[in-house]
């Protein structure tokens, strides 16, 4: 089992180009997890950014064709380096083909509380009372190797789909930890913001929901302990679904949020 730091490692090849070995453990079914892939791009962008901007603060990724768990190249371009933010473009290339691209902002995050926040943390039962998601997740129909490296415990009210009784609220919520005990950071939080299963399962819509585009904002450095994550679908139409994810740390502070557009196969 490769920990997150090892699985997202990149090696500089000079001229803002990097090499990565994409890890098959960070997968859902046979496809590499979207949040993990964004973190690989974010890792490379962080190395290309100036030292005064050490943290990823926002990222928008476009997923073109799924990369394989194998060697890949990351090309980074600094678009603008300002006093408060560095903006970059990162591209993941494999076998000579562009697989995904991201626009990234780097800055400096703190643990400071928000000046104002209008969003309360999602209410969850204690971790021990939530349902641990195994790699052979019930109802998925395919293995989820990601669950060997992410410890995810879902709110019991979110798992009715496993017995054919989804709540039809379009919400999946639960606790998340890195399975090796590592602390969350601005890059690993990207994995938490793309949780498994998708919110469509809670609407009775099973099957693959590949991410087409995902935008994430990282608000502050997470405190120690687990994250509580809420993923909610807004609308399913035209074989597309949009979802919004929020992540709070153990102190109830909003750490990050994301919006994504995914493909779904709707029932006739």
C-alpha positions, 0 to 999 in steps of 0.5 A, a space after each residue: 500500500 503506497 501512502 499518499 505522499 509516495 503515490 503522488 510523488 513527482 520527479 523533476 525532469 527540468 524545464 517545469 516538466 515532471 515524471 510520475 508513477 500513477 499508483 493503481 491502489 488509488 482507483 475506483 474499479 479499473 479507473 484512477 480516482 479523479 481527486 488523486 489525479 488532481 493531487 498529482 497535478 497539484 504536487 507538480 504545480 507546487 514544485 513549480 510555484 515560488 516558495 512564498 506560495 506553498 499551498 494549493 488554494 484552487 484547482 479546476 480539472 478537465 478529464 479528457 481520457 482516463 490515464 492508466 496506472 503507469 508512468 506519466 508526464 506532467 507539464 507545468 506552465 506558470 501563467 502569472 506569479 503575483 504577490 498573493 497568488 501564483 496561477 499555473 496550468 498543469 497537463 497530464 500526458 501519457 503515451 504522448 496523449 493529453 489525458 487531463 488538464 488543470 488550472 491551479 492557484 497556489 498561495 499560503 493557507 493558515 489555520 485561522 478561522 473564517 471571518 464569517 461562515 454561513 454553512 454549518 458542519 454536516 451532522 453525523 453520528 460518531 465515527 464508531 457508529 458509522 458504516 466502514 466502506 470496504 474495498 468490495 463495497 456493497 452495491 458498487 458492482 466492482 472493486 474499490 481499491 481506494 478504500 484500502 488507502 482511505 478509511 471512509 465511514 458513512 452515515 447509516 442514513 446514506 447507505 440504504 442503497 446497499 439494500 435497495 432502499 436509497 433515501 432519494 435525498 441525493 446525499 452521501 455523508 460520512 467521516 474520512 481518514 487516510 488509512 495510514 494515519 497521515 494528516 490531511 493537507 491541501 493536496 490530500 483533501 482533493 481525494 476527500 472532495 471526490 468521495 465514493 460512492 457518488 450521490 446518484 447511488 442515494 437516488 437509486 441510480 447505480 453504476 459508473 459516474 466518471 468525472 468530466 470536470 471538477 473545481 475545488 477550493 481549499 479554504 484553510 489548513 485542516 486540523 488533526 483528526 478525521 474530515 466530515 464530508 457531505 456530497 450532494 447532487 443538485 440535478 440529474 438530467 441529460 445523462 449528466 449530474 452535478 454534485 457539491 462536496 464540502 469538507 470540515 475538519 474535526 473542529 467543525 471548520 470548513 476546510 474545502 469545497 468542490 463542484 463537479 460535473 459527472 456522467 451518469 446513465 439514467 434509467 429509462 
